[in-house]
Every structure is written in C-alpha cells, then in structure tokens.
Amino acid sequence: MILRQYLHVDPVAASYLFGCGGRAAAAVVDPIGEIGPYIDAADETGMRILYVIDTHLHADHISSGRDLSRATGADYVLFADAQVAFPFHGVRDGEILALGNVSIEILHSPGHTPEHISLLITDRTRSNEPWFVLTGHTLMVGDLGRTELASKAEDGARALFRSAQRLKAFPDYLEVLPGAYSGSVCGRSLSGKPVSTIGFERRYNKALRIEDEDAFVQAMLAEVPPAPPQAARIRAINSGTMPAAAE
C-alpha cells in the first residue's frame, strides 16, 4: 500500500492518493487545486491513476477532480445518484473498485450531502480486513459534518445520524482519514489532528456519542456556523451546472 495525505490550508481540507505499488494502480480522493502534485506522486511511485473520486459535491471549494481525470484518463467517480451535468462513473453502496491488491468498498454515507460516500480501504497483502476508511465530511476528527448545505438541515441530520451509526459499528482499530480538519467551515469542533480511529472517535467525539436520533438532530441544528462564502455557487460549479468563470 502506498498512501499520501495532502493537507490544504486555503481552503482547509485533506486529499489523498493511495494504491497498490506492486500492481501500479492508484486512486486520488477529493483533489483540490493544482493537479500536478498528484500526477507527480503517481509517477514517482510508479502508479497509474485509475480513479479520481470526489466523496461529494463540495460547497467550500472547487474540485479539481474532473481536471485530474481528463489529464490522466482516470474514471471520475461520484455516487450514482449525484445530480450533475456531465458523464461520470457512478458507484453505489457496496460496490468494489479494484486497485491491484488494494480494494475500495463504497459506503453511501449521506447527511452532509445526499450523495456523500465514504471509502472502506483494504490491502490484501496485509489482511482481508479493512485497514482504514476515508470519511470525507461525514465523520471528521472531533465532530461530524454540517447538514444544511445541500438539503434541509433536519433531513440532513437524520440521514447523518444513520450514517454515523453505520460507521460506529466498525472495529475500534479501523483508522479514520477525514476530508477536513480544524479550520474547515464544514464542521464545528474539529481537531487539528487529521487522522484518528473509529474507537477513539466513538469514545471522544461528542456528536458521534449521541445515541438518540432526536437528540442528535437537536445537537446538529444548534449553533450552526455561517455557510461557506458562495456555497451554492461553488456546489453548482462542481455539479457542472455553472461554469467556473461565471460571476
């Protein structure tokens, strides 16, 4: 397994490149900004980028996923029900994407947005058990994602509660690699430490610890921070319904 984590500061977010060095197959998740660093990292590790995956249609930054897909010939991957104006490789819950000895299991984890997915990663050279999960803006270190940017806040919160229960059921040792960390506008009580485990978050993440759905909804709807600047416009650009140059 080869794994690279990219921590961005403007906006605050995390991207990933990972894959199987032995079979020369890689994926990039939630790319931001210039695509050169991802292409260079793949070249340096001898891997070909087969998939470029956005965990969801972002509202805080413009994705470079489609640009990277075009430059590398990789499939651009979103959840199959994503409402976009361009062709893409649609995936559904439980589907597997293969990267040589590494596999990606798709977990539909709505709440932050309806089309949000998390990615359960297994390296079969180590174990047949999953090693880590890329959780995007569903589960982050210290909190869960906000729920009003792409749906009614309460609807999103109820969907997020169900997604959280699913993630909580994974083993304690499963590593959590989120799509954002402290300073991101997509969460509230986020840690500056951009990696955790299911066990640690289950024990210390206040939002994840809430067991009652109504209490969870009440907590998620309290003290909602201001929306990211131009959130609707950015999400429209990422869905292909508005050109990036539009005012």
N, C-alpha and C positions, 0 to 999 in steps of 0.2 A: 504493500500500500504506500502510495505517495500522497501526501496531503500538504497543501499550502493554505494558510489563512491570511486574508488581506483585510487589515483594519483601516477603514477610511475615516477621515475626520470632518469632511465637508462634502456631503452630509456624513453624520456618524452612522456607520453601517459596517457589516462584515460580508466579504465574498469568499468563495472557496474554489480551489482547484484540487481535484483528487482523482486517483485512478490506479490502475494496475501497470506498474513499470514492466513486468515480465511480458505482458500481452500488449503493451504500448497503447493503452486505451484510457482516456480521461474524460471527465466532465467538469464544467465550470458552473457554479451556482451563484445567482444574484450578482452578476458583474456590474460594476459601476465605473464610469469614467473611461480613460483611455484603454483600449483593448490590447495594446502592445505587451504589458506585463504578463497577461495570461498566455498569450501566444509564445512569448519568450520562455516562460516557465515550462510550458509543454515541450518546447523544443529542447530545452536544457535537460529535461528528464526523459527525453526520448519517447514522449507520448503524443498521440494524436487526439485532439479534442473531438469526441463523437457526439456529445450532448452539451448544450447550453441550456440551463434550467433556471427559470425565474420561479421562486416559490409562490409568488403572487404578483398582481399588478400593483406596483408600488405607487404611493401617493406622496412620498417625501423626496424622491429623486427620479431622474430619468434613467431608465435601464439602458445599458449598452449591450444587452443580450442579443438583440437582433443583428446589431453591427458585428458582434463577435461570431455569430452563426454564419453570416454571409462571408466573412473573411476566412473562415476555417472550413466551411462546408458541413459544419455540425448541424444536427437537428436542433431546432429551437423548441423547447418543451415547456408547456403550461398544462394546468389541469384542463381536462377535455371540455368542461362547460364554461371556460373563460370567455367572456364577451369581448372579442377583439375583431379587428377589421383586416386581418392578414392570415395567411395559412400558417399552421404550426403543427407540431407533433403533440397531439392531445393524449394525456395519460389519465388513468382512473385509479381509484383506490385498490390497492393490492397488486397492481401491475409491477413487473420487474423489468428494469433496464440493466443490461449486462455490460460490464467493463472488464472483460477477461475474468480474473479471479475475484473481482470486486462486483458486488451486486447492489442495486439501488431499488428498494421497495418503496412504492409510492403510498403515502398515508394522506388521505384527504383530511385536512385539519382546519376547517372553516371557523370563522369568528372574527379574526382581524379583517379578513375579506372573505367573501363567499367562495372564491376559487383557490384559497390558500392550500398548499400542500407542504408536508414535511417529508423528509427523505431518510429512510432507515438503511444504514450502510453496513454491509457485511464483507469481510475479507476472508475468503475461504482458505487462504494459505495459513491463517491463524486459527480460525474457528468457523463452525457453521452458525454460531450465534452472532447477532448483530453487535457491532463494536461501538457505533455512535449514531446519533440522529441529528440531522440538520433541520432545525425547527423554524427557520425564518423569523417571522414576527409573531408566531403563535406563543411559544414558550421561550422567554429570554432569562438571563441570569438575574433573579430577583423579582421578576414580575411577568405578567402576560401582556400581550399586545392590546392596544386600544381597539374599540369595536365599532366606531361610528363613521369611519372614513369611506366605507363602501356599502353600508346598509344602515337600517335603523339601529340605533345604539343597543336597544334591548334585544332585538333579533340577533345581532352580532354577539352579544354577551351570552345568550342562551346557546348559540352554536359553539362559542368558545368554551363554555363550561363542558360540553360533551367532548370536545377535542382534548381538553385538559385531562378529563377522566381517562381517556384512552392513553395519553402519554404517561400518566401517573402509573398505569398498570405495567409498564416495562420494568425490567430489573434495575435495582439500585445502581449497578455498575455501569449501565449504559451512559455513555458520555453525551452531553448536550452541547452542540455547537450552534449558537443562535445567529440570527441575521442582523443583530444590533446589540449595542451595549450602552453604558451610561453616556448620556448626552443626546441620545436619539429622541426625536419627537414622537416616536411610535410606542413608547412605553413610559412608565412613571418612575417606579422605584428600581431602576436598572443598576446593576453593578458595573464597575469598570473592568471587571474580570470577565473576558469574553469566552469562557468555557466553564462547564460545570458537569454535574451528573444528575440523573433522574433522582437518585437517593437524596442528594443534598438539596435539590430543589423541592422535593416532596416534603422535606423536613423544615426548610427555612424560607421558602418562597410563600409570602403571605397569601397571595391570590390563589396559588396552587393548593394551599392547605384548606381552603374553604370547601366543605363537603355538601352544603345545601345549595341547590341551584338558585333559589330566590335570593338567598343571602349573597351569593356570588354576583348575581345581576346587580343588586343594590350597591355592592362594593365597586363594581366596574363602572357604574354610572355616576359615582360620586367624584367630584373634583376632576372632571375631565379636562385635560390641558387644552390650550388653543390648538386648532388644526394647523398642520404644516402650511407655510405660505404657498398659495396657489395649488393646494392639494388636488382639487378637482381637475385643474388644467393638466397637472403632471400625470395624473392617472389616465386622462384622456389621451395624452401623448403616448403613454406606454401601451394603451389599448389600440393605437393606430387610428383613432377617430379624430385626432387633431395633429397636424404636422408640428414638428418641434420648433419650427421658425414662427409659428403663429403667435400673435400677441394675445 
